[in-house]
């Protein structure tokens, strides 16, 4: 299993709307992709900014490529992201996820 993490930051006054869009558009998109196991959005407010981290779990690298494109490391952005994010971070991070 592969864990994929991405981080983005919005000004605090835009955070609630961004969170709504993540819930209504991004999370359903993740979950609809074949090979996605689960998807979470984490939020932390600090110093006038809201930090969002997506944490998704995938069955394989090919499943991530079906979601993000041939270069799985490249971050996937939605059309609303530039209106909210302070910076478009170019890459997501991947980790092997295991238990026991």
N, C-alpha and C positions, 0 to 999 in steps of 0.2 A: 504494500500500500504506500502511496506517495502523498505527503502533505504539501500543499502549496500555500504560501503566505505572500500577501501583498499589503503594503502600507500606503495610505494616503492621508493628507491633512487638509481640513477645511477651516475657514474662520468660524468661530463659535456661533455667530449669528446665522450661518447657513447650515449648521450641522443637523438640525432636526429635519429639514427638508431633504438633505442628502441621505440621511438615515432612512427616511420614507422611501426614497427612490431605490435605495439598495434593497430594501425589503420587498418592494413591488416589482422591480425589474431584474436586478442583478441576481439575487438569491434564486428566484425561480429559473433563471437562465442556467445557472450552475446546476441546479437539481435536475433540469430537463436533459442535460447532456449525458449520453450513454457512458457509463463507467464512473460517474460521480457517485460517491458514497454519502457524503454529507457536506454541508456548507454553513459557515457561521460568519457573522460580522461582529467584531469586537470594537467597542468605542471607549475612548478615554478622553475626557475634557481636561485641558491644562493650559493655563496662561493665555486665555483668549482664543485658543485653537482646539479643535476636536481631531483626535487621531483615530483613524479607522484602520483596522487590520482585518483582511479577509483570511479565513482559515478554511481551506477545503481539503477534502480527502478523496483520493482517486484510486481506482483499481490498477492503473498502468500509465506510463508516459504517453502511450498512444491515445488514451482517453483525454489527457490534458491537451494534446495536440488537436484533438477534435474540437475542443473548447477554445483554445488560445491561438491556434495556428501552428504551422510546421516548426517554428522555433518556440518550443514550450516555455522558454525562459522569458520571453517577451510578455509584458503585462498587457492584459486586454482591457480596453477602456470603452465606456458607453458614451453615447452622444451627449449626455448631460454632464459628464465628468469635468470638462474644461470650465464649465460655469461655476464649479464648486471647489475644485482642488487647487491648492496653492502651487503644486508642482505635479507634473505627470511623470512619476517615477517609472523608468523604462523597463524594469525587470521585476519579476516575482522570484521568490526563493522556493526551492524544493528540498524536501527532506524525506528520507526513508522513514516510514512510521512502522513501529513494531511494538509488540507487547511480549511479556515473559521472555 
